[in-house]
Amino acid sequence: MNPVTAVAPPAGWLPRAHSVLVVLARPGQESADLGGLLYAFRRAGTGLALLCLTRGEASPLNSRLAARLEAVRPWELQLAAGILGISQVTVASYPDGGLGWRPEAELSGKIERAVRQHSADLLLIIDPATGDREEAADDVAVAAAACAAARRSGLPVLAHTADTVPGAWAFDLGPDAGTARAIQKTAAAAHESQSSALPQLIRRLDQLGRREHLRWLVPPAWARRIPETQEETCPAAHPQPTTGSRRKPLAVVTSRPWPRADTSC
């Protein structure tokens, strides 16, 4: 595996890696949240693979009423991935909104196997700190599992985040920002079942302009020499319910459509 290094564009820097494994809770996040960033990685020559842990069946939106979301959304993800230049896509069948029910070791083991399969040297996820903790509970489970897998594999974890999150830095998409956003919107439109959310998503992307924001959850070895990035910032996994308990774990939520309060789905 090639070591992760840093390059410094005028408005920030993008980690450089040979192969990035994107790990998501549900289809649609690769386009709505990460589309511009994935364009930048592809422009830098980085290989992209994606592991989506659910089929997105709990979304409250379904513009294709005749189709079951658990059947349709993985196909939509494949179409969007092709537009974004993601070469390999794996969709697991964990329950959407129920990742917090799964043992962290089970989820992290699946991520670790994907790391080996794709020879990844960088994990990319959605930062759960960008949304309400309860609403982003599946993203919390993904982040905790990705961090656990990364520690065992000796890899860094990069999170797409918001400018208000401590430790975030801005990355400028540069003169190709218009192309990056156009590709991102096209990929998002491939999720036809979620099309009623597309106008709001497009407005949000237009407001973002050229900027994306990133932060380390598990920093690479070279970044640990920088005081601001010495510590890991991984979320803790939600405690699992005891056998026979009737209480629902905090991590059980329904899937969100693309737009959310401050970021996206």
N, C-alpha and C positions, 0 to 999 in steps of 0.2 A: 504494500500500500504506500502511496506517496504521502509524505508529510504535508499537513495543511499549513499553508503560508499566507501572508497578508499582502495585498496590494492596496495602494492608496489613491483612489480617484479624487478629484478636487473636493468633493463634498463628503468624503468619508472613505470607507474601504470595504471591499468584498473579499471574504476568505476564498482562497483558491484551493480547489480539491480536484483529484482525478475522477472521483465518483461520489455523488451525493445520493443518499437514500432519504427520501421524503417519507415521513410517517404521519398519517392523518387519522382523525377519528371518523370522518365521513366524506363521501363524494361531494364535490363542489368547492371544498377548501383549497384544492390545488389551483383552481382558477381565480376564485374571488379573493383569496388571501395571498397566494404565492405566485400568481401568474407573472407579474412584472419581475419579481426576483428570479424566477426560473428562467425567464428570457435572458437575464443578465448572466446567469450561470452557463447557459448554453452558448451565449456569445463568447464566453471565456474558454469554451472547449470542454466543459465539464459534462461527464455522462450523468444521466438522471434515471433513477429508478424510484418506484413509488409503492409503498405498502399502506393500504387503507384498511382499517381494522373492522369497519362495519359497512353495510350496504346502504345506509342512509334511509332506512325504511320508516323511521319515525318522524320524518319531516311533515309539518302541517300543510305543506304545499304539494299539490299534484295537478299540474295542468293537463296531464294525460290520464284522465279519469278512468279510462278503460284498462289501464295497465297497473300492475302491482309495483310499488316503488322498489321493493327488494330485487325485482327482476330488471327494472328499467335503469335504475341509477348506476349500477356497475357498467352497463353499456355506455351510458352517457359519459361516465368517467373515462372509459377507453377512448371515446371520440375526443374529449378534451385533452387527454394526455398526448394524443397524436398531434394535436395543434400546438401544444406547448413543447414538444420535443422530448417527452418522457419515453424512454425506449422500452421499459418493462414495467408492467402494472400487476400487482397482486391485490386481490380484494378478499379479505377474510369475512367470516359470517358471524362475528360476535354481535349481540343485540345492540342496535343503535339506542343510545341513551342508557345502556347498562354496562359500560366498560368498567365502572367502579365495582361491579359485582365480581369481576374476574380477578383472581389472584395476580398481583403484580408480577410474580415470577413467571406465570404463564404468558402474559403479554410481553414481558421483556425477553423471554426465551424465543418467542416468535420473531421479534425484532432482531435479535442476535443472529438467528438463522438467516434472515434476509440480508444482514450485513455481510455474512460470509458468502452468501450466494452471489451478491453483486459486487463484492470486493470494495465495499464503501469505505471511504476515509473521512466522511463527514455526515452527520445526521442533521436533518432540517425538519423542524416542527413548527406548530402554531403556539405562541406563547399564551398560556391560560391566564396570565396576569392582565391581558388586554380586555377582559370581559368580567362580568359578574361571576363570582366563584361557583355559585350554584348552577347558573346557566352554562358555564364552561366546564362542567364536571367531567365530561368525557375527555376534553382536552387536558385536564389535570391528570387523568389516568394515563393518557398517551405520553405526556411529558415525563411523569414519574417512571414509567416503564422504559422510555427511551433513554433516560439518564442512567437507569440501572444497567441496561444493555451496553451503553457507551462506556461505563466504568469498567465493565468486565472485558470489553473489546479494546480498550485504550483509545477511544475515539472522542472527539469533541462533539457537543450538541449546540447547534445554532438555532435560535428562535426568531421568527418573524414577529415583531412586537409593535408597540405604539411609542410615540415620542415622549409620552409622560411616564414611562416605566423606567425606574432607576437602572443605570447601566446600558441604556439604549444608545445607539449611534445611528446617524443618518447615512444612507447610501443613496447617491444620486444616479439615476438611470442614464443620465447624460443625454447627448444629442439623439440617441435612439429611443428616447422615452415615448415619443408618439407611436412608434412601431410597437414597442413593448406593450403599451396600453391597448392598442388595437388588437394585438394577438390575445391579450388577456381577456378582452371583452368577447372576442370570437369564441374562445375556449369556454367562457362562462355561458354563452348562448347555446353551447352544445348540451347543456343540462336543461333540456326542453321541459322536463317535468317541473322545474323550478322557475319557469319563465316569468311568472307574475312578479318575482322579486328582481328581475333583471334591470328595469328602469332605475330603481333605487341604487342598485349596485353600480351602474354606469355613472350616476351622479357622484357617488362616493369616489370612484376612481378618477373622475375628472377633477375633483377637489384635491386629491393627493398629488396630482401632477407628476413631477419627476422623482419624488422622494419615496423611499421605503425606510423602515427602521428595523434594526437588528439588535440582538444582544446574545451573549453566551449564557447558556445554562450550565454546560460543562465546558470550560475553556480549554483550549489546547495547551500543551506544555509551554510553548513560547509566550502565550498570553498570561500565564500565571506569574510571570516576572513583572507584570504591570500591576501596581497596587489595586487599581479599580477592578481588575478581573481575576484576582487571586482566588476568590471564593466561588464555589458553585452556588447557583441560585435555583436549583431544582425544587419543584413543589413536592410535598409529601403526598403519597397515595392515601386515599381515604381508607379508614379501617374497614375491614370486611365484617359483615354481620355474623353473629354467632349462629351455630346450628339451631334451627327451631325458632329463631327470632322472627317476629312479625314486623319489626321496624324496617322501613326502607332505608338503604344507605343514601347518604347525601349525593352520591354520584349518579343516581338514576334521574335522568332528565329526558325530555323529548328533543329530537334534532331540530336545529334552527334553520330557516332559510338563509340565503347568503347574507343580507345585511343584518347587522346587530348594532347595539347602541353606539359604540365608538369605533368598531373595526368591521368585522364581517363574521360569517358563520364559522 
